[in-house]
Amino acid sequence: MTAPSPLPLARERFFHGDAPGQPCPETLDLTGLGRILVYGPYEPVTPGLWTATLRLEVCADGATRPFQFDVVTGADVTETRFRPGRPGAFQVQARHAVDADGLMELRLWVMKPTFHGELRLLGATLERGDSEAR
């Protein structure tokens, strides 16, 4: 059976960085130190070039904070830093080369201490593109 392309990943497939092992809540409080906010879903992937897209919504305070989106397979990590710059819906993409069958993890970090702000994970997608791994 072939996975749909792009493969949708609902918020419920992710875990809460502030409560490891617990499902990602609808709204994430950004208040606190820099840290992983969301991680998962450990989706099986095959070798090739993959594009991961994370969709989120941030409040006005959250839009000013620096974030990092990681795509991870085994020991390979692709890091994408971003700052939304405005409140509302936002998406960030990262391309990640996979060398061998494995599980893909996506991570969303807030990179600096934050005094106030909220974020909502709206979901993500994975899409396999070029078959050439690096």
C-alpha positions, 0 to 999 in steps of 0.5 A: 500500500502506498502512502498518500502524497502528501501524507497528512499528519494531524495534531493528535499524532504529535506529543507535548514537549512540556509533558513528554509522552502526552498528546499535543494540546490544542493550544501551547503556552510559550511562556518559559525557557527555550525548549521543544514544544512539540515532537513526533509522530515517528512516521516510517519513511523510505530513502529519498528526499522528503519535504516536511511542512509544519502548519501553525498559528501564533498570537501577536506575542508569539510571532516575535519569538525565534523558533526552530523546526527540526526534521530528524531520521536516525542521527541526521537532523535538518534544522530550519530557524524562523520567526513568524513576524506577524500573528496568524496562520503560518507554515514552515517547510524543510527538505530532508534527505533520508539515507535508509528506511527509518522513522521520521520525527518532527520537532518544534522549538521556541529558541529563547525565553518567552514571557507570554504567548500562545501557539496552535499546531494545525498539523503537518504534511510529509511528501516524498520527492526526488528519490536521490538520498544524500 
